[in-house]
Amino acid sequence: MNYDVVIIGAGAAGLMCGLTAGYAGRSVLVIDHANKAGKKILMSGGGRCNFTNLATTPANFFSANPHFCISALKRYRPEHFVELVERHGLEHVEKAPGQLFCADSAKDLLNVLLTECEWAGVALSLKTRVERLEVQGQGMRLVTSRGRIDAGAVVIASGGLSIPT
C-alpha cells in the first residue's frame, strides 16, 4: 500500500491532521492500535469533551520554537474549529470563560471528525500496530501488524499512554 501521508494515532490530533491533509489533496491513511478511533475524546470532559478554548494564545504553549505557535494559531484559530463543528450542527456550551464543551455527548464531536475524514477521502485502519519505521528512499516504510505500508511522510500524532482495556 502506498500513501502520501500515514498518520499514527486516530485521536483528535490524528483525525484533524488526516482530514486537513486529505482536503489538501493527499492520499491519507490514519492508523491506530485501538479498536475504535477517538477513545480519549469520548472520555474527556466527563464524556462531553472540552474541544477548544477561545482564549488560546501563543502564551499558553511552551516550545523550542516560540514562533511556531504564533504561526499555527494565526492560520487556524479556535473560531475556525467552532465554525467546523457548528456546520455539523454540534451544539456546545461554555462552562468556564472560553472553554467550549459538547452540549450532549463527546460522541457528537468524534462523529464530526470521522465524517470530515470520510469526506476528505481519508482511510482508517484500526487494530493496527506499528512494529517498525524505516527510511525508504525519499519516504518511509511502516511495518505493521497488517503488513507493509509505504508513505511519502509519516506523522506521529499519538498522545499519552494508552487507555487500559
Salt bridges, closest charged atoms under 4 A:
ASP32 OD1 - HIS33 ND1 3.31
GLU79 OE1 - ARG77 NE 3.43
GLU86 OE2 - HIS92 NE2 2.85
GLU116 OE2 - HIS88 NE2 2.54
GLU131 OE2 - ARG129 NH2 3.10
GLU134 OE2 - ARG132 NE 2.66
ASP150 OD1 - ARG141 NE 2.74
